[in-house]
Amino acid sequence: MDPITEAVRSIQRNSEQVLQTLIPAKVNPNATVPTIKLNSLTRKNVPLICVAAASGSLEIVKFLVKVGATADAMQNIFFIFLRWSFFIC
């Protein structure tokens, strides 16, 4: 399994311990996922921090920021939460 896929799986499972072994040793905290399905929509080039936000893991988001995820990578978080609000309401 490639490191990005392993990072996504650990984010979705809320496994910060596994993620700590991958970032920054094997995966850049600003890396993007080429294609991922979030909230029944297929998205391309999604930053890991957005995957964490969509997964509802505040601790993983905090960890990614701590290890260097930038505000540029976080710009899509607003749109993910906006989409969530349509599904929740």
C-alpha positions in Angstrom: 0.0 0.0 0.0 1.4 3.4 -0.9 2.0 5.9 2.0 -0.8 8.3 0.9 -3.4 5.6 1.0 -2.1 4.4 4.3 -2.3 7.9 5.7 -5.9 8.3 4.4 -6.9 5.0 6.1 -5.3 6.0 9.4 -7.1 9.4 9.2 -10.5 7.7 8.5 -9.9 5.2 11.4 -8.8 8.1 13.7 -5.5 6.4 14.3 -3.1 9.2 15.1 -0.4 6.7 16.2 -0.2 5.2 12.7 -0.2 8.7 11.1 2.7 9.8 13.3 4.8 7.0 11.8 4.0 8.3 8.3 4.2 12.0 8.7 6.7 13.6 8.0 8.9 10.5 7.4 7.1 9.2 4.4 4.2 11.6 3.7 4.3 15.4 3.5 1.6 16.9 5.8 0.5 19.1 2.8 0.1 16.1 0.5 -3.0 15.7 -1.5 -5.0 12.6 -2.2 -5.4 12.2 -6.0 -9.0 10.9 -5.8 -11.2 10.3 -2.8 -14.9 9.8 -2.1 -16.1 12.2 0.6 -19.8 12.6 1.5 -20.8 10.6 -1.6 -18.9 12.9 -3.9 -15.7 12.0 -5.6 -13.1 14.7 -5.2 -9.7 15.2 -6.7 -6.5 16.6 -5.1 -7.9 16.8 -1.6 -5.4 17.8 1.1 -4.9 15.4 3.9 -6.1 18.0 6.4 -9.4 18.2 4.5 -9.8 14.4 4.7 -9.3 14.7 8.5 -11.9 17.4 8.7 -14.4 15.5 6.7 -13.7 12.5 8.9 -14.6 14.6 11.9 -11.2 14.1 13.6 -10.2 17.3 15.3 -7.2 15.6 16.9 -5.9 14.5 13.5 -6.4 18.1 12.1 -4.5 19.5 15.1 -1.7 17.0 14.6 -1.4 17.9 10.9 -1.2 21.6 11.7 1.4 20.8 14.3 3.6 19.0 11.9 3.3 21.6 9.2 0.1 21.5 7.2 -0.4 25.1 5.9 -3.3 27.4 5.6 -3.2 26.9 1.9 -4.0 23.3 2.3 -6.8 24.2 4.7 -8.7 26.4 2.3 -11.0 23.6 1.2 -12.1 22.8 4.8 -14.8 25.5 4.7 -16.4 23.9 1.6 -16.4 20.4 3.2 -18.1 21.7 6.3 -20.6 23.6 4.2 -21.4 20.4 2.3 -21.8 18.6 5.6 -24.3 21.1 6.8 -26.6 20.3 3.8 -26.5 16.6 4.7 -27.1 17.2 8.4 -30.0 19.6 8.1 
